Amino acid sequence: MSDPSRPLLEVRDLRVSFETEDGLVRAVDRVSFSVENGRTLGIVGESGSGKSVANLTILGLTRAENARIEGSIQFRGRELLGMGDDELRKVRGNEIAMVFQDPLSSLHPFYKVGWQIVEAIQAHRDVGKAEARARAIELLGEVGIPRPERRIDDYPHEFSGGMRQRAMIAMALVNEPSLLLADEPTTALDVTTQAQILVLLDRLQSEHGMAVILITHDLGVVAENADEIAVMYAGKIVENADAPTLFGAPQHPYTWGLLRSIPSLTAASGEELHPIPGSPPSLIHVPSGCSFHPRCPYAQPRHAEVEPELERVDDAAGHSVACLLAPERRAQIWEELRK
């Protein structure tokens, strides 16, 4: 029996690295976060920040001969990292489900969409094919696919990108999971379809009472959907807070960069965006000290030598930041940037 006072999911001190011919890839380095029942956590960062690896590890999808995994992942009080593959398969797709960023590669091209959803139902439920098919049609309609009783017999290539993503969401919901991991669910979609998918996820979360982890490189995607946000860089969380605090009073230079690179409808015509200079570092050769210092316009010489710890700056907002700049200096810079 799980403890109702504890978070649904608790990730503590998670480290995931991979032995490669080029060296050790430190994909996730001492990452901790939690998700409460019915809440949404947004995990944001550029490609290569470790956000997807952290969430694939929750489902045991990074287990390999060259992988080193340490730390703790507890779901409803059960340790997932210690589970055997057979036991974990009962959790995956049943209690925890995942929506991937590329539905065309996630759906098998040789099988009808409905067949794949029926298979997902029967993998975890003792139901007949007719009952599973009826449930699949119901779910396709629930996620907004028109004429689901006909479209259930279509192949993935006969669906648009948005419809394929809706079908993937339907497949994730077949067994009414308590936690949904959505990995870049809007990346390959146009802006209008992105908005529709985010509204759909929000509605389904409310109706089903799920917790959601929304993984994205775009802070704009989580602006309306996330309750809490964790910002990842070079395998670490560099800032986390509730959504109003992170958007209203961010304290890490990387978060400032992500926020300033979001296009604004209220910006003056012709106003330029402010991309973050440079590129994310190699996770084999992570910079010493503060990993962001080579790209940070406010870095000082000692920032290349001292590694910042994630420190709490506001208990009420759950706000923590890993930055060597003085709090007063961070507040001053943000005030100047937002003018």
MARVEXVEX-13067 format. One record per residue: x, y, z of N, C-alpha, C, O in turn; residue in three letters. Coordinates in steps of 0.05 Angstrom, whole numbers, padded with zeros to 5 digits, always signed. Example, Ala and Ser with C-alpha at 12.3 -4.5 7.8 and 13.67 -1.06 7.14 Angstrom:
+00264-00114+00156+00246-00090+00156+00264-00066+00156+00285-00066+00169Ala
+00257-00045+00142+00273-00021+00143+00258+00001+00157+00268+00023+00161Ser
end
This chain:
+00017-00024+00000+00000+00000+00000+00018+00025+00000+00035+00028+00017Met
+00013+00043-00019+00029+00067-00021+00020+00087+00000-00004+00087+00008Ser
+00038+00105+00008+00032+00126+00027+00020+00150+00013+00033+00162-00003Asp
-00006+00157+00018-00019+00179+00004-00006+00206+00009-00011+00225-00006Pro
+00010+00208+00031+00023+00234+00036+00048+00238+00020+00059+00260+00019Ser
+00058+00217+00007+00082+00219-00009+00075+00226-00038+00053+00220-00047Arg
+00094+00238-00053+00090+00243-00081+00085+00216-00096+00094+00195-00088Pro
+00071+00218-00119+00066+00195-00135+00093+00183-00145+00097+00159-00145Leu
+00110+00201-00154+00137+00194-00165+00158+00210-00151+00156+00235-00149Leu
+00179+00197-00141+00202+00210-00129+00227+00200-00142+00234+00177-00140Glu
+00241+00219-00155+00267+00213-00167+00288+00226-00150+00287+00250-00145Val
+00308+00211-00140+00328+00222-00121+00356+00214-00130+00363+00191-00134Arg
+00372+00235-00134+00401+00231-00140+00406+00212-00163+00424+00196-00162Asp
+00390+00215-00184+00392+00197-00207+00417+00204-00224+00421+00227-00231Leu
+00432+00183-00229+00455+00186-00247+00453+00164-00269+00449+00141-00263Arg
+00456+00173-00294+00455+00154-00316+00478+00161-00335+00480+00184-00344Val
+00495+00142-00339+00518+00146-00357+00521+00122-00375+00512+00100-00369Ser
+00535+00126-00398+00538+00105-00418+00567+00103-00426+00579+00124-00433Phe
+00578+00079-00426+00605+00075-00436+00604+00074-00467+00589+00058-00478Glu
+00620+00091-00480+00621+00091-00509+00650+00090-00517+00668+00092-00501Thr
+00655+00086-00543+00682+00086-00553+00696+00112-00550+00720+00114-00547Glu
+00680+00134-00549+00691+00161-00546+00695+00169-00517+00709+00189-00511Asp
+00684+00154-00498+00687+00161-00470+00660+00157-00455+00641+00147-00467Gly
+00660+00165-00430+00636+00161-00414+00617+00185-00418+00624+00208-00413Leu
+00593+00179-00426+00572+00199-00430+00556+00202-00404+00542+00184-00396Val
+00559+00225-00391+00544+00230-00366+00518+00243-00373+00516+00268-00372Arg
+00498+00227-00380+00473+00238-00391+00456+00251-00369+00443+00271-00374Ala
+00456+00239-00345+00440+00250-00323+00459+00249-00298+00470+00228-00292Val
+00461+00272-00285+00481+00274-00263+00468+00285-00238+00464+00309-00235Asp
+00461+00267-00219+00450+00275-00193+00424+00292-00195+00422+00314-00184Arg
+00405+00281-00210+00380+00295-00215+00359+00285-00195+00356+00261-00190Val
+00344+00304-00183+00322+00297-00165+00297+00314-00172+00299+00338-00177Ser
+00274+00301-00172+00249+00315-00176+00227+00297-00166+00231+00273-00162Phe
+00203+00308-00163+00180+00292-00155+00155+00303-00169+00154+00325-00178Ser
+00135+00285-00170+00109+00293-00183+00087+00284-00165+00086+00260-00156Val
+00069+00302-00159+00045+00295-00142+00023+00285-00160+00022+00290-00184Glu
+00004+00270-00148-00020+00261-00162-00034+00285-00175-00039+00305-00162Asn
-00041+00282-00201-00057+00302-00215-00043+00327-00222-00055+00346-00233Gly
-00017+00328-00218-00001+00353-00224+00016+00349-00249+00020+00326-00258Arg
+00025+00371-00260+00042+00370-00284+00069+00382-00278+00071+00405-00268Thr
+00090+00367-00283+00117+00377-00281+00128+00381-00309+00128+00362-00326Leu
+00137+00405-00316+00151+00410-00341+00181+00407-00337+00192+00420-00319Gly
+00194+00392-00354+00223+00390-00354+00233+00401-00381+00226+00391-00402Ile
+00249+00423-00378+00256+00439-00402+00286+00440-00405+00301+00441-00385Val
+00295+00439-00430+00323+00442-00435+00329+00437-00465+00312+00424-00479Gly
+00352+00446-00474+00359+00441-00502+00364+00411-00507+00366+00396-00488Glu
+00366+00404-00532+00374+00376-00539+00401+00369-00526+00419+00385-00527Ser
+00402+00346-00514+00427+00337-00501+00429+00346-00472+00450+00342-00460Gly
+00407+00356-00461+00408+00365-00433+00404+00341-00414+00409+00344-00390Ser
+00394+00319-00424+00389+00296-00407+00360+00291-00398+00354+00272-00384Gly
+00343+00309-00407+00315+00307-00398+00301+00282-00407+00286+00270-00392Lys
+00305+00274-00433+00292+00250-00443+00304+00225-00430+00289+00206-00424Ser
+00330+00224-00427+00343+00201-00415+00333+00196-00386+00328+00174-00379Val
+00329+00218-00371+00319+00216-00344+00291+00202-00344+00286+00185-00327Ala
+00275+00210-00363+00248+00199-00363+00246+00171-00376+00229+00155-00368Asn
+00263+00165-00395+00265+00138-00405+00274+00119-00384+00266+00096-00383Leu
+00291+00129-00366+00301+00112-00344+00279+00104-00325+00280+00083-00313Thr
+00259+00122-00321+00236+00116-00304+00223+00090-00313+00214+00074-00297Ile
+00221+00087-00339+00208+00063-00351+00227+00040-00356+00219+00020-00367Leu
+00252+00043-00348+00271+00022-00352+00281+00019-00381+00291-00002-00389Gly
+00277+00041-00397+00284+00039-00425+00313+00047-00431+00320+00048-00455Leu
+00329+00052-00410+00357+00057-00415+00375+00034-00405+00399+00037-00405Thr
+00362+00013-00396+00378-00010-00387+00393-00023-00410+00381-00032-00429Arg
+00419-00024-00408+00435-00035-00429+00462-00043-00417+00469-00035-00395Ala
+00477-00059-00431+00503-00069-00421+00522-00046-00416+00539-00047-00397Glu
+00520-00024-00432+00539-00002-00429+00529+00020-00410+00541+00041-00408Asn
+00506+00015-00397+00493+00036-00381+00501+00032-00351+00502+00010-00341Ala
+00506+00054-00338+00509+00055-00309+00486+00072-00297+00483+00095-00304Arg
+00470+00060-00280+00447+00075-00269+00448+00073-00239+00450+00051-00227Ile
+00448+00096-00226+00449+00098-00196+00428+00117-00187+00418+00134-00202Glu
+00421+00114-00161+00401+00132-00149+00376+00117-00142+00377+00093-00136Gly
+00354+00132-00141+00329+00120-00133+00306+00132-00150+00304+00156-00154Ser
+00288+00114-00159+00263+00123-00172+00241+00107-00158+00237+00083-00163Ile
+00225+00121-00142+00203+00108-00128+00176+00117-00139+00171+00141-00141Gln
+00160+00098-00146+00133+00103-00157+00113+00089-00138+00113+00065-00135Phe
+00096+00105-00125+00078+00095-00105+00092+00079-00084+00083+00059-00074Arg
+00116+00089-00077+00132+00077-00056+00147+00052-00064+00161+00040-00048Gly
+00145+00044-00090+00160+00021-00099+00185+00030-00114+00183+00049-00130Arg
+00207+00017-00110+00232+00024-00123+00233+00012-00151+00235-00012-00154Glu
+00232+00029-00171+00232+00020-00199+00260+00010-00208+00262-00009-00223Leu
+00281+00023-00198+00308+00015-00207+00315-00014-00199+00331-00027-00212Leu
+00303-00023-00177+00309-00050-00168+00291-00071-00179+00294-00095-00174Gly
+00271-00063-00195+00252-00082-00206+00264-00099-00228+00281-00089-00243Met
+00257-00124-00230+00264-00141-00252+00249-00132-00277+00229-00118-00275Gly
+00258-00141-00300+00246-00132-00326+00217-00141-00327+00200-00125-00337Asp
+00210-00165-00319+00183-00174-00320+00164-00158-00303+00142-00151-00311Asp
+00173-00152-00279+00157-00136-00260+00153-00107-00271+00132-00096-00268Glu
+00175-00096-00282+00174-00069-00293+00155-00067-00317+00142-00047-00321Leu
+00154-00088-00333+00136-00088-00356+00107-00086-00348+00091-00076-00363Arg
+00100-00096-00324+00073-00094-00314+00066-00065-00307+00043-00057-00308Lys
+00086-00050-00299+00082-00021-00292+00082-00005-00318+00065+00013-00321Val
+00100-00011-00336+00102+00005-00361+00078+00000-00379+00071-00023-00385Arg
+00065+00022-00387+00041+00020-00404+00016+00015-00389-00006+00018-00400Gly
+00018+00008-00363-00006+00003-00347-00009+00025-00326-00029+00038-00326Asn
+00011+00028-00309+00010+00049-00289+00024+00075-00297+00017+00097-00290Glu
+00045+00071-00313+00060+00093-00325+00061+00090-00355+00069+00068-00365Ile
+00052+00110-00370+00053+00108-00399+00069+00131-00411+00074+00151-00397Ala
+00077+00128-00436+00094+00149-00448+00084+00155-00476+00076+00138-00491Met
+00084+00181-00483+00079+00190-00510+00105+00201-00521+00117+00220-00509Val
+00114+00190-00544+00140+00198-00555+00136+00221-00575+00114+00226-00585Phe
+00159+00234-00582+00157+00258-00599+00152+00252-00628+00142+00269-00642Gln
+00158+00228-00637+00155+00221-00666+00135+00198-00668+00144+00175-00668Asp
+00109+00204-00671+00090+00182-00672+00093+00164-00697+00085+00141-00696Pro
+00104+00175-00719+00107+00158-00743+00126+00135-00738+00122+00113-00748Leu
+00148+00140-00722+00166+00119-00716+00157+00102-00692+00167+00080-00689Ser
+00139+00113-00676+00130+00098-00653+00107+00079-00660+00104+00058-00648Ser
+00092+00086-00680+00071+00068-00690+00082+00050-00712+00097+00059-00729Leu
+00075+00024-00711+00086+00005-00731+00072+00011-00758+00048+00010-00759His
+00088+00016-00779+00075+00023-00804+00060+00001-00818+00043+00007-00835Pro
+00065-00025-00811+00052-00047-00824+00026-00056-00811+00012-00074-00821Phe
+00019-00044-00788-00005-00052-00774-00024-00029-00771-00016-00006-00768Tyr
-00050-00035-00773-00070-00014-00771-00069-00002-00743-00062-00015-00723Lys
-00076+00023-00741-00075+00038-00716-00092+00024-00695-00084+00021-00672Val
-00116+00016-00703-00134+00003-00684-00123-00023-00673-00126-00029-00649Gly
-00110-00039-00690-00098-00064-00681-00077-00059-00660-00075-00074-00640Trp
-00061-00037-00663-00040-00031-00644-00051-00022-00617-00040-00029-00596Gln
-00073-00008-00618-00086+00001-00593-00099-00023-00579-00097-00026-00555Ile
-00112-00041-00594-00124-00065-00583-00102-00082-00570-00107-00093-00548Val
-00079-00085-00583-00057-00101-00572-00048-00089-00545-00042-00104-00526Glu
-00047-00062-00543-00038-00049-00519-00058-00054-00496-00050-00057-00473Ala
-00084-00055-00503-00104-00061-00483-00102-00090-00473-00101-00095-00449Ile
-00100-00108-00492-00099-00137-00484-00073-00145-00471-00072-00166-00458Gln
-00052-00129-00474-00027-00136-00461-00029-00133-00430-00015-00147-00415Ala
-00048-00116-00421-00051-00112-00392-00078-00118-00381-00082-00118-00357His
-00098-00124-00399-00125-00129-00389-00135-00155-00401-00130-00162-00424Arg
-00150-00170-00385-00161-00196-00394-00188-00190-00406-00209-00195-00394Asp
-00188-00180-00431-00213-00174-00445-00212-00186-00473-00190-00191-00484Val
-00235-00191-00485-00237-00202-00511-00230-00180-00532-00229-00157-00526Gly
-00226-00190-00557-00219-00171-00578-00241-00151-00584-00235-00128-00589Lys
-00266-00160-00584-00288-00142-00590-00290-00120-00569-00295-00097-00576Ala
-00287-00127-00544-00288-00107-00522-00265-00088-00525-00268-00064-00521Glu
-00241-00098-00531-00217-00081-00533-00220-00063-00557-00212-00039-00556Ala
-00232-00072-00579-00237-00055-00602-00256-00033-00596-00252-00010-00604Arg
-00278-00040-00581-00297-00019-00574-00284+00002-00557-00289+00026-00559Ala
-00266-00006-00539-00251+00013-00522-00233+00030-00539-00230+00054-00533Arg
-00220+00018-00559-00202+00033-00576-00217+00055-00592-00208+00077-00594Ala
-00241+00048-00602-00257+00067-00616-00265+00090-00597-00265+00113-00605Ile
-00273+00083-00573-00281+00103-00553-00258+00122-00548-00262+00147-00546Glu
-00234+00111-00545-00210+00128-00539-00203+00146-00563-00196+00169-00559Leu
-00204+00135-00587-00198+00152-00610-00217+00175-00612-00210+00197-00620Leu
-00242+00170-00606-00262+00192-00605-00256+00212-00583-00259+00236-00586Gly
-00247+00202-00560-00241+00219-00537-00218+00238-00543-00218+00260-00532Glu
-00198+00229-00559-00176+00247-00565-00180+00264-00590-00162+00277-00599Val
-00205+00263-00600-00212+00282-00621-00208+00273-00649-00207+00289-00668Gly
-00206+00246-00654-00204+00236-00681-00232+00232-00692-00247+00216-00681Ile
-00239+00246-00714-00266+00243-00725-00271+00216-00737-00253+00202-00746Pro
-00296+00207-00736-00305+00181-00746-00286+00159-00737-00276+00144-00753Arg
-00283+00156-00711-00264+00136-00700-00271+00107-00708-00253+00091-00711Pro
-00297+00102-00712-00305+00075-00719-00295+00067-00747-00292+00043-00753Glu
-00289+00087-00764-00277+00082-00790-00247+00084-00790-00232+00068-00801Arg
-00237+00105-00776-00208+00111-00776-00192+00089-00761-00168+00087-00764Arg
-00205+00074-00744-00192+00053-00729-00179+00032-00747-00159+00019-00740Ile
-00189+00030-00772-00178+00010-00791-00158+00023-00811-00151+00010-00830Asp
-00150+00047-00806-00130+00060-00823-00102+00054-00813-00097+00046-00790Asp
-00082+00056-00832-00054+00053-00825-00042+00080-00816-00053+00101-00823Tyr
-00020+00079-00801-00009+00105-00791-00004+00125-00813-00008+00149-00809Pro
+00005+00116-00837+00011+00135-00859-00014+00149-00869-00012+00169-00883His
-00037+00139-00863-00062+00151-00871-00072+00173-00852-00092+00186-00857Glu
-00058+00176-00830-00064+00197-00810-00045+00220-00815-00023+00217-00823Phe
-00055+00244-00809-00037+00268-00809-00020+00267-00784-00024+00250-00767Ser
+00001+00285-00782+00018+00285-00759+00003+00289-00733+00009+00276-00713Gly
-00016+00307-00733-00031+00313-00709-00049+00289-00702-00052+00283-00678Gly
-00061+00276-00722-00078+00253-00717-00061+00230-00706-00070+00215-00688Met
-00037+00226-00716-00019+00205-00706-00012+00210-00677-00012+00191-00660Arg
-00007+00235-00670-00001+00241-00642-00025+00237-00625-00022+00227-00602Gln
-00049+00243-00634-00073+00237-00619-00076+00207-00615-00084+00198-00594Arg
-00070+00192-00636-00072+00163-00634-00052+00152-00613-00059+00134-00598Ala
-00028+00164-00612-00008+00155-00592-00018+00162-00564-00013+00146-00545Met
-00031+00185-00561-00042+00192-00535-00064+00173-00527-00066+00164-00504Ile
-00081+00166-00546-00102+00146-00541-00090+00119-00531-00100+00107-00513Ala
-00068+00111-00545-00055+00086-00538-00044+00087-00509-00044+00068-00495Met
-00033+00111-00502-00022+00114-00475-00043+00113-00454-00037+00106-00431Ala
-00068+00121-00461-00089+00122-00441-00105+00097-00438-00123+00095-00421Leu
-00099+00076-00454-00117+00053-00455-00120+00040-00428-00142+00030-00422Val
-00100+00040-00411-00101+00027-00386-00104+00046-00362-00098+00039-00339Asn
-00111+00071-00369-00116+00092-00348-00093+00094-00329-00095+00090-00305Glu
-00069+00102-00340-00045+00104-00323-00048+00127-00303-00063+00146-00306Pro
-00033+00125-00281-00032+00146-00261-00012+00168-00269-00014+00191-00260Ser
+00007+00161-00286+00028+00179-00294+00033+00177-00324+00037+00155-00334Leu
+00032+00200-00337+00037+00201-00366+00063+00217-00371+00065+00240-00362Leu
+00082+00205-00385+00106+00219-00393+00103+00227-00422+00100+00210-00440Leu
+00104+00253-00427+00100+00264-00454+00127+00276-00463+00134+00298-00454Ala
+00141+00262-00481+00168+00270-00489+00166+00286-00515+00162+00274-00537Asp
+00169+00312-00514+00167+00330-00537+00143+00323-00554+00146+00318-00578Glu
+00119+00323-00543+00095+00313-00558+00086+00331-00580+00069+00324-00596Pro
+00097+00356-00582+00088+00375-00603+00110+00383-00622+00106+00400-00639Thr
+00134+00371-00620+00157+00381-00635+00153+00381-00665+00160+00400-00678Thr
+00142+00359-00676+00140+00357-00705+00114+00369-00717+00108+00364-00740Ala
+00099+00384-00701+00073+00393-00709+00073+00423-00714+00090+00438-00703Leu
+00054+00432-00731+00052+00461-00736+00040+00474-00711+00030+00461-00693Asp
+00042+00501-00710+00035+00516-00686+00006+00511-00677+00001+00507-00654Val
-00012+00511-00696-00041+00507-00690-00045+00479-00678-00059+00476-00658Thr
-00033+00459-00690-00036+00431-00680-00022+00428-00653-00032+00414-00636Thr
+00001+00441-00649+00014+00441-00623-00005+00450-00601-00008+00437-00581Gln
-00018+00472-00607-00037+00483-00586-00060+00464-00581-00068+00461-00558Ala
-00070+00451-00602-00092+00432-00599-00083+00408-00582-00098+00399-00565Gln
-00059+00398-00586-00049+00375-00571-00045+00383-00542-00051+00366-00524Ile
-00035+00407-00536-00031+00415-00509-00058+00419-00494-00060+00411-00471Leu
-00077+00430-00508-00104+00432-00496-00116+00404-00491-00128+00400-00470Val
-00112+00386-00510-00121+00359-00506-00109+00346-00482-00123+00333-00466Leu
-00082+00348-00479-00069+00336-00456-00079+00348-00430-00083+00333-00410Leu
-00083+00374-00430-00094+00387-00406-00121+00377-00398-00127+00371-00375Asp
-00138+00374-00419-00166+00364-00414-00165+00335-00404-00179+00328-00385Arg
-00150+00319-00418-00149+00290-00410-00137+00287-00382-00146+00269-00367Leu
-00118+00303-00375-00106+00301-00348-00128+00308-00327-00130+00294-00307Gln
-00143+00329-00333-00164+00337-00314-00186+00315-00312-00195+00309-00290Ser
-00193+00303-00335-00215+00283-00334-00206+00257-00322-00222+00243-00308Glu
-00180+00249-00326-00171+00223-00316-00155+00225-00290-00149+00205-00278His
-00150+00250-00281-00135+00253-00256-00107+00244-00256-00096+00236-00236Gly
-00094+00245-00280-00066+00235-00283-00047+00256-00273-00052+00280-00273Met
-00023+00247-00266+00000+00264-00264+00014+00264-00291+00013+00243-00305Ala
+00027+00286-00298+00040+00288-00325+00068+00299-00321+00072+00319-00307Val
+00087+00287-00335+00113+00299-00339+00115+00308-00368+00115+00291-00386Ile
+00117+00334-00373+00118+00344-00400+00147+00353-00406+00157+00372-00394Leu
+00159+00339-00425+00187+00343-00432+00189+00360-00457+00176+00353-00477Ile
+00204+00382-00457+00205+00399-00480+00230+00416-00480+00243+00420-00459Thr
+00237+00426-00503+00260+00445-00505+00249+00474-00504+00265+00493-00505His
+00223+00478-00504+00210+00504-00507+00194+00511-00482+00174+00499-00476Asp
+00204+00532-00468+00189+00540-00444+00161+00550-00451+00143+00548-00434Leu
+00157+00559-00475+00130+00568-00483+00110+00546-00482+00086+00551-00478Gly
+00119+00521-00487+00101+00498-00487+00089+00493-00460+00066+00484-00457Val
+00106+00497-00439+00097+00490-00412+00084+00514-00397+00076+00512-00374Val
+00083+00537-00411+00074+00562-00397+00046+00559-00386+00041+00569-00364Ala
+00028+00546-00401+00000+00544-00392-00006+00517-00380-00027+00514-00367Glu
+00012+00497-00383+00005+00470-00375+00018+00461-00349+00006+00444-00335Asn
+00042+00471-00343+00057+00459-00320+00051+00473-00294+00047+00498-00293Ala
+00050+00457-00273+00048+00468-00245+00075+00475-00235+00079+00496-00222Asp
+00095+00457-00240+00122+00462-00232+00140+00458-00257+00132+00444-00275Glu
+00163+00471-00257+00181+00469-00279+00210+00464-00269+00219+00477-00250Ile
+00223+00445-00282+00252+00440-00276+00267+00446-00302+00260+00435-00323Ala
+00288+00462-00300+00305+00469-00323+00330+00453-00322+00345+00454-00302Val
+00336+00438-00343+00360+00420-00343+00381+00431-00363+00374+00442-00384Met
+00406+00428-00355+00428+00436-00372+00451+00417-00367+00459+00413-00343Tyr
+00462+00405-00387+00486+00388-00385+00482+00365-00364+00500+00359-00349Ala
+00458+00354-00364+00453+00331-00347+00444+00337-00319+00439+00319-00303Gly
+00442+00363-00312+00434+00371-00285+00410+00390-00286+00404+00403-00306Lys
+00396+00390-00263+00375+00411-00260+00389+00436-00249+00402+00435-00228Ile
+00386+00458-00264+00399+00483-00255+00379+00502-00242+00387+00521-00229Val
+00353+00498-00246+00333+00514-00233+00307+00499-00233+00299+00487-00253Glu
+00292+00501-00210+00265+00491-00210+00248+00509-00192+00258+00520-00172Asn
+00222+00510-00198+00204+00527-00183+00175+00522-00193+00172+00508-00213Ala
+00156+00533-00179+00129+00532-00190+00128+00550-00215+00145+00568-00217Asp
+00109+00545-00233+00109+00559-00258+00108+00590-00256+00123+00603-00269Ala
+00090+00601-00239+00090+00630-00237+00116+00642-00228+00124+00663-00238Pro
+00130+00629-00210+00156+00639-00200+00177+00637-00222+00192+00656-00226Thr
+00177+00615-00236+00198+00612-00256+00195+00632-00279+00215+00642-00289Leu
+00170+00638-00287+00166+00657-00308+00168+00686-00298+00175+00704-00313Phe
+00162+00690-00272+00161+00717-00262+00187+00726-00249+00194+00750-00250Gly
+00202+00707-00237+00227+00715-00223+00248+00693-00226+00258+00683-00206Ala
+00256+00686-00251+00277+00666-00255+00304+00676-00245+00309+00700-00245Pro
+00321+00657-00237+00346+00666-00225+00371+00654-00238+00393+00660-00231Gln
+00367+00637-00258+00391+00625-00272+00395+00637-00299+00375+00640-00314His
+00419+00644-00307+00424+00656-00333+00414+00639-00356+00406+00649-00377Pro
+00415+00612-00353+00405+00595-00374+00375+00597-00377+00365+00598-00400Tyr
+00361+00599-00355+00332+00603-00356+00325+00630-00369+00307+00631-00385Thr
+00341+00650-00362+00337+00676-00375+00339+00674-00406+00324+00685-00421Trp
+00360+00659-00414+00364+00655-00443+00341+00641-00456+00332+00648-00478Gly
+00330+00620-00443+00308+00605-00454+00283+00623-00456+00269+00623-00476Leu
+00278+00639-00436+00255+00657-00436+00258+00679-00457+00238+00686-00470Leu
+00281+00690-00461+00285+00711-00480+00285+00702-00509+00284+00718-00527Arg
+00287+00676-00513+00287+00665-00540+00259+00657-00549+00256+00647-00571Ser
+00239+00661-00532+00211+00655-00539+00200+00678-00555+00200+00701-00545Ile
+00189+00674-00579+00176+00695-00594+00152+00706-00579+00138+00691-00566Pro
+00148+00732-00580+00126+00745-00566+00107+00759-00585+00116+00773-00603Ser
+00081+00755-00581+00061+00768-00598+00059+00798-00592+00049+00813-00608Leu
+00068+00806-00568+00066+00834-00560+00092+00850-00566+00093+00874-00561Thr
+00112+00835-00576+00137+00849-00582+00134+00869-00605+00117+00865-00622Ala
+00150+00890-00604+00148+00910-00626+00156+00898-00652+00173+00880-00653Ala
+00144+00907-00674+00151+00897-00700+00181+00900-00706+00192+00921-00703Ser
+00193+00878-00715+00221+00879-00722+00239+00874-00699+00264+00873-00702Gly
+00228+00871-00674+00245+00866-00651+00259+00839-00653+00245+00819-00659Glu
+00285+00838-00649+00300+00813-00652+00297+00795-00628+00293+00804-00605Glu
+00298+00768-00633+00300+00749-00612+00328+00749-00601+00347+00759-00613Leu
+00332+00737-00577+00358+00736-00564+00366+00707-00560+00363+00697-00537His
+00377+00694-00580+00385+00666-00576+00408+00664-00557+00424+00682-00554Pro
+00410+00641-00544+00433+00636-00526+00458+00631-00543+00457+00614-00560Ile
+00479+00645-00538+00503+00641-00554+00515+00614-00550+00512+00601-00528Pro
+00530+00604-00570+00544+00578-00567+00525+00555-00569+00502+00557-00577Gly
+00535+00531-00562+00521+00506-00564+00522+00491-00538+00541+00495-00523Ser
+00503+00473-00533+00505+00457-00509+00530+00440-00509+00540+00432-00531Pro
+00542+00435-00486+00567+00420-00485+00564+00391-00490+00542+00380-00488Pro
+00586+00378-00498+00587+00349-00499+00584+00338-00471+00596+00347-00452Ser
+00568+00317-00469+00564+00304-00443+00587+00285-00437+00588+00272-00416Leu
+00606+00283-00455+00631+00268-00449+00652+00287-00438+00667+00280-00420Ile
+00652+00312-00448+00671+00332-00439+00656+00356-00428+00655+00378-00440His
+00643+00352-00405+00627+00374-00393+00647+00395-00382+00666+00387-00369Val
+00642+00421-00386+00660+00441-00376+00664+00439-00346+00645+00432-00331Pro
+00687+00446-00336+00692+00446-00307+00676+00468-00294+00667+00487-00307Ser
+00674+00466-00267+00660+00487-00252+00631+00488-00260+00618+00467-00262Gly
+00620+00512-00265+00593+00515-00274+00592+00507-00304+00606+00519-00320Cys
+00577+00487-00310+00577+00477-00338+00567+00497-00358+00572+00495-00382Ser
+00552+00517-00349+00542+00538-00367+00561+00561-00371+00556+00579-00387Phe
+00583+00562-00356+00600+00586-00356+00611+00593-00384+00615+00617-00389His
+00617+00574-00403+00627+00582-00429+00607+00598-00445+00614+00613-00463Pro
+00581+00596-00439+00560+00610-00454+00547+00633-00438+00530+00647-00448Arg
+00556+00636-00413+00543+00655-00395+00556+00683-00398+00580+00685-00393Cys
+00541+00704-00404+00552+00730-00407+00560+00743-00380+00573+00763-00379Pro
+00552+00730-00358+00558+00741-00331+00579+00724-00316+00584+00729-00293Tyr
+00591+00705-00330+00610+00687-00317+00635+00702-00308+00644+00721-00322Ala
+00646+00694-00286+00671+00705-00275+00692+00682-00275+00684+00659-00277Gln
+00718+00689-00274+00738+00668-00275+00734+00644-00256+00739+00621-00264Pro
+00725+00650-00232+00722+00628-00212+00699+00609-00220+00698+00586-00210Arg
+00681+00617-00238+00659+00600-00245+00668+00576-00262+00654+00557-00264His
+00693+00577-00272+00704+00555-00287+00717+00535-00267+00725+00513-00276Ala
+00718+00542-00242+00732+00525-00222+00713+00513-00201+00717+00492-00191Glu
+00691+00528-00195+00673+00520-00173+00647+00511-00185+00634+00525-00201Val
+00638+00487-00177+00613+00476-00187+00590+00485-00168+00591+00479-00144Glu
+00570+00498-00179+00548+00508-00161+00530+00485-00153+00525+00466-00168Pro
+00520+00486-00129+00501+00466-00119+00473+00478-00122+00469+00502-00122Glu
+00453+00460-00125+00425+00469-00127+00416+00477-00099+00413+00460-00081Leu
+00411+00503-00095+00404+00513-00068+00376+00525-00068+00368+00539-00087Glu
+00362+00521-00046+00335+00532-00043+00336+00562-00038+00351+00571-00021Arg
+00321+00577-00054+00320+00606-00050+00292+00616-00041+00289+00639-00032Val
+00272+00598-00044+00245+00606-00036+00229+00581-00030+00222+00566-00048Asp
+00224+00575-00004+00211+00551+00004+00182+00550-00006+00172+00529-00015Asp
+00168+00573-00004+00140+00574-00011+00136+00566-00041+00116+00553-00047Ala
+00154+00575-00058+00151+00569-00087+00166+00544-00095+00166+00536-00118Ala
+00180+00531-00075+00196+00508-00082+00218+00516-00101+00226+00500-00118Gly
+00229+00540-00098+00247+00551-00118+00276+00545-00110+00285+00553-00088His
+00291+00531-00128+00319+00525-00123+00334+00533-00148+00324+00532-00170Ser
+00360+00541-00144+00376+00549-00167+00405+00541-00162+00414+00542-00139Val
+00419+00534-00183+00448+00527-00182+00463+00548-00197+00468+00545-00221Ala
+00471+00570-00183+00484+00592-00196+00503+00605-00176+00496+00608-00152Cys
+00527+00613-00185+00547+00624-00167+00545+00655-00165+00559+00667-00148Leu
+00528+00667-00181+00523+00696-00178+00508+00701-00152+00492+00685-00143Leu
+00514+00723-00139+00501+00730-00114+00471+00735-00119+00464+00746-00141Ala
+00453+00728-00101+00425+00731-00105+00417+00760-00112+00400+00764-00130Pro
+00430+00780-00100+00424+00808-00106+00431+00814-00135+00417+00829-00149Glu
+00454+00803-00144+00462+00808-00172+00443+00795-00191+00437+00806-00212Arg
+00434+00771-00185+00415+00757-00203+00389+00773-00205+00378+00776-00227Arg
+00379+00783-00183+00354+00799-00183+00358+00824-00200+00340+00832-00215Ala
+00381+00837-00197+00387+00861-00212+00388+00856-00242+00376+00871-00258Gln
+00401+00834-00250+00404+00828-00279+00376+00822-00291+00370+00832-00313Ile
+00360+00807-00276+00334+00800-00287+00316+00825-00290+00302+00827-00310Trp
+00317+00843-00272+00302+00868-00274+00310+00884-00299+00294+00895-00312Glu
+00337+00884-00305+00346+00898-00328+00338+00884-00354+00331+00897-00374Glu
+00338+00857-00354+00331+00842-00378+00302+00844-00385+00295+00843-00408Leu
+00285+00846-00365+00256+00846-00371+00245+00873-00380+00222+00875-00387Arg
+00262+00894-00379+00253+00921-00387+00249+00922-00417+00241+00943-00427Lys
end
